[in-house]
Amino acid sequence: MSELSRRDFLKGSLAGAASLAMAGIGLSAVNTAAHADGIYTPGTYSATADGMGTVTVTATFDANSITEILLDVSGETPSIGQAAKDELISQVMAAQSAEIDGVSSATITSTAVKTALKNCIAQAKGEAVNSGSVKPLVQSDGAFILKDITADDVNASAVELEPITNFAKEIDVDVVVAGAGASGVIAAVRAAELGATVAVLQKEAVAVSQGNCSSAIIKSGSTPGGLKKWLTFATAVNCWRNNRKLLEAYIDRSEEALRFVCEKSGITEETEWKNKYGVTKYQDTSAVYTGVWHDGTQSYDFGDEKVEVFAPWFGPKPGNYGSLVSGILKDAQEEYGDKLQVFFSTPIVQLVKDADGTIIGCVGKDIDGNYIKFNAKSVILATGAYENNATMVRRFCPDIEKFDKKVVHRTGDGNILAIEAGGCMEPVAHSRVMHDFDAGLMWDEPPYLIVNMNGERFIDEEVDMAYISNALRWQPGFKGENMDPEHQETGSIGWYCQIYDNDYMSYANGPVPDFVMARYLKEGPAEDHVSVFPELIDTFKADTIEELAEKLGLPVEKTVETFNRYNELCEKGEDEDFGKPAKYLHAFKTAPFWGIRRHIRCSSITAGVLSDEYGRVTTEDGEVIKGLYAVGNLGGQFYGAPDYPFFHPGLSLGHAVTFGYIAGEHAAQNR
């Protein structure tokens, strides 16, 4: 890194401050003292980087050391990033550099702190700031610059369209996998198992995946007629708009893929369903479809035919599929050595093509802004969807715009890269997963009373939580915890409350004992918060409905009025307001009263670019783009309805690992 004079550095930083801020990195210097003998120019320097929100590091230096660190992590998750603040400061002061371990439970915040601190140190040394978050922006006039893609879309992503020609190094491999989630890790490990050399590029500092349940169809336990009926049912709940070949591939290969996951994670019957990393199969919703099945919107009769589904849950919470694939990737690195290289904090920013348009590699950009060229025979995009790219959301999935998102840094990188290579976005409504399984238990319980955040009843409580987001679009917003930065001032939509009494064990469809419910009590002791995500629990109980309303953040008078009206209808045995069936009408009389404040957020957009049954990206006309794959939520069209279908447990992760497995295998066999 070249040395600059203090004056030249300040001149350059002032000239570039606007573009740095637009790119997600800000910096400022609050001292212009002359450079003393030593490492640093004494003074106070500040820089920002993107974490869950914006993280600001303010560092004070004397001539040879960092003397004080201030962190503004107010935009981070309170119980995760904000909770890590003191430990991060302590690590920086002890290390006297940005080379710290970080906090394992707050990797996104830790990475942002390290990135911003590197900028502060560069300023104090009088060096040019070099950040992986800074990229050339595309001039925007709102017009499409690629098929379906605008400059604003590109600027919000990690993608760089201007050809990159200067590289810190080049690496030759057979297969590059961009993204270390449920589909990407499985693709990489399957390819390595088949003898391919593999490079994994991951945007984050760790492997990341959501959810706990994945599933597979067990063909040996199913009848041929049952499999055909499942295929018809799965197509019907997706409005008949999915690609049948993709569903057939899931039927054919999902068991093999999920068994592969269990084997590679060390979670098998032989190990009593637990592995050395503490991940277990803690729950099982495996089932056999026969007779009549429902998904909350439609019913389907399998008759005497049957379909066996294997649906294990991995965890327990707060562990999830990210914990599972992190262990798989770590073990694979040890097993395959240099044949499986992993590059964390290195997003894919560009594809490399030959004159015929065949993909022959890609470019990654590390945390220090260095470009690395990967020469490869195949590139598998497993970068997730575009939930955090505001302009793409507004155009392709506007239903979720005012809802908060459960993910971060999903900025459509893979979508844009695939389209730039000749691919096409799914040309129908994009499916989205909207739920909240973490605020409390028993999320689909018709006997309960549901109210919006004004304390008003607004729907027949028979609606499944998977579909209630559609009704919540018309309900008032609320300012609560775990909101996106852009909703902090105005609040977000997606909030509602379930209310019931202490006699729920006598009328709930799936009751659980109160000592289990106590795990979700927000005001309960921390030692009770086991097998949950502590930052997401939001269950309360109180001796009176007035006190419960206050705890839930509801207007007391209106909530009491609604509560009394509901009890009146229950006593009558007829829901005159919303038509709920009489069998679900139970008056609430027994204190304490319980309430769950649910926060419906977008877990994922399960739609991406068109791909075939091998995961290969195709053009709008179905022509395969050689050397390029898209898997997980990026690959489609597996779904097709606006709502992700909940008739089949664990289908989202089941689809992800199946197509990661298929693509990794296909790429390795065709290298």
N, C-alpha and C positions, 0 to 999 in steps of 0.2 A: 504494500500500500504506500503510495508516494506521500512525502511530507509536504505540507503547505504552510506558508506563513499564517500567523493568526489573522492578519488583515485579509489575506486572500481567502482564507477559509470562511470568515464571516461574510465576505462579499459573495462568495459562491453559495453559502447557505441561505442568505437573504434572497438571492435570485431564484433559488430552487425551492423555497419554502412552500409556495403555493402548490406546486406539483407534488411535493412530498406529502402534504396534507391530504390532497385528493387521493393519493395512493394508499392511504391508511397509516402513514408514518408521519409524525410531526416532530419538530425539534426546535429548541430555542436555547440561547445562551444568556445567562444573567450575570456575566462578569467579563470585563475586557481588560483585566489586569495584565501587565506585561509578563511574558513567559519567564519564570524563575528557573534556576538550575534545578533539574529534576525531571520527572516523567510527564507531569501535567502542568497546564496553566491553571493556577488556583482559581476557583470560582464555582458557581452553581450552574448546572446544565440540565436541560429537560428534554425528554423525547417521549413519543407515544408509539404504541403498536396495538394491533388488533388482537384482543383475547375474545372472551364472550361478548364484551363491549369494547370500549377503548381503555387501555391501561396506560397510565402516565407514570414515568419514572423521573424523579428529580434527584440528581446526585450532586453532592458537594465534594470538592477535591481540594487538598492542599498540594504541595509540589510533588509528593510521592505516594499519596494514598487517598482512598475514598473515606471521607470523614463522616458523611451522613447520607442516608438513603430515605427518601420519602416515596411512598407508593400510593397512587390513587387508583384503587380497584373497585370503585363504587359501581361500575357497570358490570361487575362479575357476579356470579351466583353467590348469594350471601353465605351459604353453608359450605361452599367449595372454594371458589377463588378468593372471596373476601376473607374467609377463615384462614387461608394460607398466607395472608399478608405478613404477619410477624415472622413466620418461619422463613419466608423468602428474603426478608430484610436481613435476618440473622445470617443466612447462608451467604448473601452478598458481602456483608461486612467481614465475615470470616474468610471468604475466598479472595476478597479484594479484586474481583473480576466478575465477568458475566458467565464464567465457566462454573456453574453451580449444578447440583443434582436436580433442584426443583422439588416440588411436592408431588408425589405420585398420584394423589387423588385430585390434583388440580393442574394437569399437564398443559392445558391450553393457556391458562393464566401464567404458568411458569415460563412457557415458551415466549409469551408476549413480554414478560419482564426481562428475560435475557436479551431479546431482540432490541428493546428500547434502551436497556443499559449499555449494550454495545455501541449504540449511537451516542449516548452521553460520554462514554469513554473516548470515542473517536473525536468528539468535539473538544474534550479536555486535552487531547493530545495534538489538536490542530490538524487532524487528518480528515480527508474527505469521507463523508458518511457513505457507507456501502451497506445497503439493506436489501434483504431478499424480498421485502414487501414493496419496494419501489419498482415500478415498471413503466414503460412508455405507454401513455394513454392514447386512445384513438379519438380523433376529433368527432364530436357527436352533433348531428343535426336531426336526430330522430329517425332517419331513414334506415332501411335494411342495408347492411354491408355484406351479409351472407344470407343464404336462404333462411328466413325466419329469425334472423339474429341482427340486433342493432349494435351500434358502438357502445351504448350504455350497458348492454348485456356483457360485452367483452370487458369493459373497464371494471365491472364489478366482479370479474372472475380472475383467475390466475393466468389465463391464456394471454399470450403475446403473439400478435399477428405479423408484426414486422420480422422478416427473416433474420434468424440469429446465426451468426457466422463465427464468432469468437468463443472458444470453449476453454474452460480451465482444464478439462481432460475429456477423453473419449473412452468409452467402455463397450466392449463387444460381448453380447449375450445372444442366446437364441430367442428368449421371450422377455418382454418387459410387461410387468403388471403395474398399472397406475391405480393405487388405492389399496390400503391394507384394512379392509373390513371383512364382512362375512363372505362375500363372493371373491374378493381379491386375494385374500390369504389362501383360500381353498384352491383357487386357480393356480397360484404360485407353487403351492406344495405339491399339487397333482402333477404339474409340469416337471418339477424337479424330480419327483418320484420316477417319472418316465425317462429321465436322463437328460432333460434340457437344462441349459444354464439359464438362470433367471435373475432379473433385477426387479426389486419391488420399490416403487417410488411412493412415498406416503406424505401427504400434505401436513399431517399433524406429527407430533413428536412421539406418538405411540400408535399402535393399532386401535381402531375405533369401530365399534358396531353397537347397535341398539338391540333391545328386545331380549327375550329369554327363551321363547319357544320356536322351534323349527319343526318341520314335519316332512314325511315321505309317505308315498303310497306303497303298501306291501302287496305286490302283485300275486305272490303265492297264496296270500290269504284272501284274495278277491276273486270274484267270478268274472268271466269275460263280459257278461251282460252288465255287471255292476260297474266295471270300468267305463263302458260305453255310456251308462247313465250318469256317472260322475262327470264325464266329459261334457255331456249335454247340460247338466246342472251348472257346472263351472262356466260354461259359455252363456247360459241364460242369465245368471246373476251379474254377468259383465255386459249385459245388453247386446249379446251376440256380436260383439265387436272385437274380440280378441283373436289372435292368430292360433288356429286349432293345432298347427304343427308344434307350437311351443308347449301347449298343454299336453300333447302326446309325448313330447320329450320328457316332460316332468313325470308323467306316469311311468315311462320306461326307465328313467335313470335316477329318480329321486331317492329310492331306497339305497342304491349303491353309493350315492353321494353322502347321504346322512350316516350310513355305516362308516364311511371314510372319515367323516368328522369325529365320530365316536372313537374310532380306532386311533386317529392321530392325536386326539386330546387325551387319550388314556382313560376315557369314561366308558366302560363297558361292563357287561355282566360279570366278567372275570375280576374286575377291580371294584366290584360292588358299587359301580356307577359313580365313582369319584376319582379325581386325579391329584397329582402332587402339588398343583397350584391352588388347591382348595375349592375347585369348581366341581359341582356335583349335578347329577340329575335329581333335582329336588322335588319335582312334580311331573306327572305324566297325564296328558289328556288324550292318549291314544284311544281310538274308537273304531267301531265297525259300523259303516253306514248300511242300514237296511230298514225297510219300512219308510215312514215319512220323516223327512228332515226339513228344518227351517233355518233361514239365515237372518231373520228379522224383517225381511222385505218379501221373501218368496218362500214357497214350500215346494218340495219335490219328493215324489214317491219312488223309492228304490224297489218297492215290492219285495219279492223274495231274493232278489239279487243282493250282493254285498260288496263293500269296498273296505279293506282294512287300512287304517291310517296309523302310523307311528308318529307320535307327537311329544317328544321329551322337552322338559323345561330345564335349562342350564342356569346355574346360579349358586346359591340363592342370592336375591337382591341384598346389598347393592351391587353384587356381581351381575354380569350379563353376558351377552354373546361377545362383547369386546374382551372380557376376561378370558373367554374360551379361546378365541382366535389368537389372542396375544400369546397364550401358552403354546398353541400349535405352531405359531411362527417362530417362537424362541427355540422350540425343540427342533424344528426343521433347519434352522440356521446351524445348530450344533451337528445335526446329522449330515447335512449336505455341504457344509463349509463354504468355500469360495464359489461353489456352484449356485448358491442362493444368497445374493447380496441384498441388503435392505438399506434404503436411504430414507431416513426419517427427516421431517421438516424440509422435504424436497418435492414440491408439487411438480407435476408435469405441466409444461407451459406451451409446448409446440410439438407437432408431429413432423416427422421427416418422410418425404415421399420421393420416389424416383420419377423419371419422366413420364411413366405410364400411370402414375397415381397410386401405385402400390406402396403401402406403408413399410418403410425399411428402418424405422427407429423413431426416436423422440428426443426431446430436450427437457431436462429437469433443471430446477433452479434451487440451489441450497440456501440455507438460512443467511449466509453471508453475501448472497447475490451472485454467486458463481454459477455459470451455465455448464452443465454436464451433458455431453451428447452420448446417447445410448444407441449403438448400431444393433439392430435386431431383425429377426425374421418375422416377428409378430409383436403387436402391442395389444394388450388386453386392458381396456378402460373399465375400471371398477370404482369410479370416483363419486358415486352417489348421484343424487338429483340436484335440483336448483332451488331448494327451499329458501336459501338466504340471498338469492339474486332478485332484488325487488322488481326490476323491470321484466324479467322473465316470468316471475309469479303473476304479475299484473296481466300479462298477455296470454300465458298458457294455463294458469290455474288461479284465476282471480278469486275464487271462493275462499282461499286461505289468507288473502292479503291482510286482513285485520285480525287474524288469529296469531297467537304467538307460535314460535317454532321450537321443537324439542332438540333441534340439531343446530350446529354452527358451521360456518365455512363451507357449506354445500352451495357453491356458487355457479353450478352449471358448467364446470370446466370440461367434463367429458362430453356433454351435449355439444358445446361449441366446437371442440376439436373434431368430433365425429362429423358435424355438419360442414365444417371447413374442408374435410376430406371427401365430401360428396354425400354424406348421410342425410337423414331427414328426421325431424321430430315426429313422434306419433301424431297422425293427423285427426285425432278425435279427442274428446274431453279427457283430461289427465286425471287418473285416479289418485286419491290421497287417503292416507291413514290418519284418522282423527279420533283420539281417545284419551282417557286418563284412568289408568289402572292403579295409580300410585297414591292418590289422595286418601283412599279408603277402600274397604272391601265391598263386595256385593253391589257391583255397578249396574247390573241389569235386574232390578227388583221392582216389578210393577206395584207391589203393595205400598211402596214408599211415596211420599209427597215430594214433588219436584217444584222448585220455585226459581225464578230468575233473581238477579241481584237487587231488584226492587221489591222482593218479597212477594211476587205475584206468581200464581200458577199460570202456565202458558201452554201446556201440552198434556195429552193422555200419557201417563207414565209407562205405558206398555212399550214405548219406543226404545229400541236398543241404543246403548250409549254409542255404538259405532256409527249411528246415523243421526244422533241428536244435534250434531254440529250444523246440519242443514236448517234446523229450527232456530238455533242460537244466532244465526246471522241477523235475525230480526229482533234480538233481545239486547238490553242495555249492556254497555261495557262495564268494566270494573278495574280498579287499580289494586293489584295484588302482588305476590312474589313471583319470581321466575318469569318476568315479562321481557320481551325483546326491547332493546334500547330505544327503538323508534316509537314504542308504545308507553314509555315511562311517564310521559306528561299527560297523555290523553286516556290511558287505560286501553285494554284490549277486550275483544269479545271472546266468548267461549266459556264463560263462567256460569255456573248454576249450583244449586244446593239440593241435596237429598235430605229429607227429614223423616225420622221415625222414632218410636219410643222403645223403652227397655223390654217390651214384650215381643220384640221382633223375632225371637227364636220360635214363636208359635205360629208365625204367618209367613216368614221369608221363604222363598223357594230354595235358596241355598244358604241356610243360616250357618254362622260360625260362632263359637263361644265368645263371650265378651273379653276373655283374657287374650284371645287372638286379635279381636278388634282393638284392644288397648295398644297394640303395636303402632297403630295409626293415629293415636291421640297426640295432637300437636303439643298440648300442654303436659303430656305425660313425661315421666323421667327418661333420660337418655338411654338408660340401660334396658328399657322396654322396647326401644326402637330397633328390633332385630328383624332381619329378612325384609327390610324396606329400604327405600331411598329417603333418608331422614329429611332432606331438603324439600321433598315433594309431599310428605304426609300433610293432611289438612282435615282431620276429623276432630270433632268436639263433642262434649256432652255437658249437660247442665240440668239443674233441678227444675227450671221453668223454661217455657218456650221463649219468654222475654229475654232471659239471660242467654239462651242459645242463639237467638237472633243477633244479639250484640257480638257474641264471639264470632259468628259467621260474617259479620260486616253487613247485615241486612237491616233495613229500617224496621224498627221494633213494631210500631203500630200496624203497619201494613202486613207484616209477617203474621202477627197474632190474628188479624182479620182473616187472612187466607187460611191459616191453620184451623180456626174455628169453623169457617165455611166448609173446609174439607171434611172435618169431623161430622158436621151436620149431614153432608151428602153420604158419608159412610153409614151413619145411623139410619138414613132413609133406605139404603141399599141400592141407590141409583145415582149415577154421576150425571147430573143435569147439565154440567158445565162442559165436560170434555168426553163423556161417553165411555169412561173406563169400565170394563166388565165388573159386575157386582162381586165376583169371586176374589177380586183384588182390593176391595174396599174394606179397610180395617181402621177403625177410629183409634187415634193415639191418646191414651189415657194414663199410661204407666211411666212415671218419672224414674230415673233421669231420661231426658230426651236427647237423642243423638242427631248430629248433623254432619254431613260431608260436603265440603266446598270443592266442587270439581272444577278443574281448569283444563278444558279441552284445547289441546295444542296439536299442531301438525307434526306427527312423528316422521312422516316421509311422504314424498310424492312417488308413487309407484308407477312411473311412466317416464319414458326417455326417448331414445332414438330407435328406429326400426332395425331389427336384427332377426336372424334366422334361428333354426333349431340347434345350431352349433354355437350360437352367440356371435356369429359374424355380422358386422354392420352391413346394411344394404342401402342402396339408393331408394328413392321413392318408387322406382320401377322394379325393385326386387333384385337388382344386380349386386352381387357381393363385392365389397371393397376389400381387395386382397390385403391380408396382413393386419386387419383391424377387427377387434372384437369389442362388444359392449355387454357387460353383465351386471347382475344385481338390479337395483332400481333404475339404472341407466339403460338396460336392455328391454326392448319391447317389440311387439305389443302383446304382453301376457295377460293384461287386464283389459279395461275398456270402458267400464262404468265410471261415473263421477266418484262413487264411493268404493273404497276397497272392500271386497266381500269378506265377511267374517264367518261364512258357513263352514270353513275348513280351518282348524286351528293351526297356527304357525306357518301359513302359506307364504307369507312375505319372505321370511328367512329361509323357508324350504326352497322357494324359487331361487333365492340368491345363491345358496350353496350348490344347488343342482346345476345352475348354469355356469357358476364359477368352475365347478368340477368338469363340466362338459367342455368349456372353452379352454381350460388349462390342458386337458387331455388332447383336444383337437390341435391346438397350437404346437404342442410337443411332438405329436405324431406327424405333423406336416412341416417340421422345421427343415 
